Amino acid sequence: MSNLVAEEVEGLGMTVKFAGMMGVELEGTMEDCIKLNLNLRTGHRVLWHIHSFQAGHPDILYRKLSQIPWEHYLTDDGYFSVSSYVKNDHINHSGFANLRTKDAIVDRMQQKFGRRPSSGSDDSKTVIFLHWHVSDCSIYIDTSGETIARHGYRKLPFKAPMQESLAAATILASRWDRKSHFVNPMCGSGTLAIEAAMIATNKAPGLLRENYGFMHIKSYDASVYQRLRQEAGDKVTDKVDFQIIASDMSPLAIDAARKNAAYAGVEELITFEVCDFYDTTVPEGGGVAMLNPEYGERLGEEEALVETYQKIGDFFKKKCQGYFGYIFTGNLTLAKRVGLKTKRKIEFYNSMIDCRLLEYELYAGTRQVEKEE
Ligand SMILES: C[S@@+](CC[C@H](N)C(=O)[O-])C[C@H]1O[C@@H](n2cnc3c(N)ncnc32)[C@H](O)[C@@H]1O
């Protein structure tokens, strides 16, 4: 997914230095961090690098962290939390690394001001992030605080909802041109349709959120944030000249999807239908039809889904001519039951499950979609 994050970063006018498995690196200012937090659809967090050093023991970690001028970043009456990724033989669990980090920061602040900032596990204020792999340590301020992978509108989840950043990533990885129809049968809580509507109208996910980690650090300039938020707001359009359709057989799902779309401010842009996915309206003119069917994570569920996947193949072939069809699934055995030849298989990881976004080109006219061999 980091290639999609990289594309988004470049689209915001910044230059990516390095794109790896876990994220992308770039050089920028705190203003850039704010811009990224407001605008990224596929990112999880924006980390502001403070310092890197070697530590082969928790005491060395403590000592090195105590040398960082935390008083430049934190207020003595503030609150911070520590989170981390730790993989080494120096300690057995990351909780201890977090504790040593917290102690180093608090002791340094006590020494400078004679007062200790409060700390705990609440990530809605300042968040410090420690990355400690073997003896390589890097320390960051997590300028997002709470993750930006959640886009703030899903007050009502339905069954197995997709994370908002993942839904946005699948759409951005698809061939949808933002000018043609977007059809989302089996919409559940509506995540894909809502993300499509937000993408189509340039609505930045950050416009739905009021609090970020960067707001709690010492150098925070509210006028910069207000300006960037205003700039993001000015880009939003309120109409689209194609259809976004979301359907589900469950009236409860559609009720949740409709309410979530209203929270996102895009309810008017989506047509909701309660029906079997096979009966979803597929407007003339082509576009994208994207489905995220259940994929039978529990024993015995897979068998019951075989017919559903076969029927999706039928739906694509008979009803979606002139479209690109997409299925997001974590079950590649079931995916084979669709019976159509995939044009692309794009890898995604969803809570450690190896998932795929499968793409099918569904020709208009007499050309037949090839069958899977
Ligand atoms: C994995 S969930 C979709 C989650 C969705 N992407 C989200 O983010 O909330 C699958 C959905 O398919 C719906 N569904 C299952 N079989 C269906 C069918 N035959 N026709 C229509 N909807 C169906 C379920 O009600 C459920 O909401």
The ligand as a Tripos MOL2 file, in Angstrom:
@<TRIPOS>MOLECULE
LIG
   27    29     1     0     0
SMALL
NO_CHARGES

@<TRIPOS>ATOM
      1 C1        -17.7730   -7.9830    4.1640 C.3       1 LIG1
      2 S1        -19.2910   -7.1320    4.2090 S.3       1 LIG1
      3 C2        -18.9210   -5.6550    3.3210 C.3       1 LIG1
      4 C3        -18.2330   -4.6580    4.2040 C.3       1 LIG1
      5 C4        -18.1070   -3.3000    3.5590 C.3       1 LIG1
      6 N1        -17.0640   -3.2630    2.5560 N.3       1 LIG1
      7 C5        -17.8340   -2.2390    4.6260 C.2       1 LIG1
      8 O1        -16.7730   -1.6050    4.5930 O.co2     1 LIG1
      9 O2        -18.6730   -2.0780    5.4990 O.co2     1 LIG1
     10 C6        -20.2800   -8.0070    3.0790 C.3       1 LIG1
     11 C7        -21.6860   -7.4850    2.9250 C.3       1 LIG1
     12 O3        -22.3370   -8.2330    1.9050 O.3       1 LIG1
     13 C8        -23.7040   -8.3410    2.2020 C.3       1 LIG1
     14 N2        -24.2290   -9.4860    1.4340 N.ar      1 LIG1
     15 C9        -23.9380  -10.7980    1.6040 C.ar      1 LIG1
     16 N3        -24.5730  -11.5400    0.6690 N.ar      1 LIG1
     17 C10       -25.2840  -10.6670   -0.1050 C.ar      1 LIG1
     18 C11       -26.1420  -10.8130   -1.2370 C.ar      1 LIG1
     19 N4        -26.3940  -12.0100   -1.7490 N.pl3     1 LIG1
     20 N5        -26.6640   -9.7030   -1.7830 N.ar      1 LIG1
     21 C12       -26.4380   -8.4830   -1.2420 C.ar      1 LIG1
     22 N6        -25.6370   -8.2840   -0.1690 N.ar      1 LIG1
     23 C13       -25.0740   -9.3670    0.3970 C.ar      1 LIG1
     24 C14       -23.7630   -8.4960    3.6980 C.3       1 LIG1
     25 O4        -25.0320   -8.0670    4.2000 O.3       1 LIG1
     26 C15       -22.5860   -7.5910    4.1530 C.3       1 LIG1
     27 O5        -23.0660   -6.3180    4.4700 O.3       1 LIG1
@<TRIPOS>BOND
     1     1     2 1
     2     2     3 1
     3     2    10 1
     4     3     4 1
     5     4     5 1
     6     5     6 1
     7     5     7 1
     8     7     8 2
     9     7     9 1
    10    10    11 1
    11    11    12 1
    12    11    26 1
    13    12    13 1
    14    13    14 1
    15    13    24 1
    16    14    15 ar
    17    14    23 ar
    18    15    16 ar
    19    16    17 ar
    20    17    18 ar
    21    17    23 ar
    22    18    19 1
    23    18    20 ar
    24    20    21 ar
    25    21    22 ar
    26    22    23 ar
    27    24    25 1
    28    24    26 1
    29    26    27 1
@<TRIPOS>SUBSTRUCTURE
     1 LIG1         1 GROUP 0 **** ****
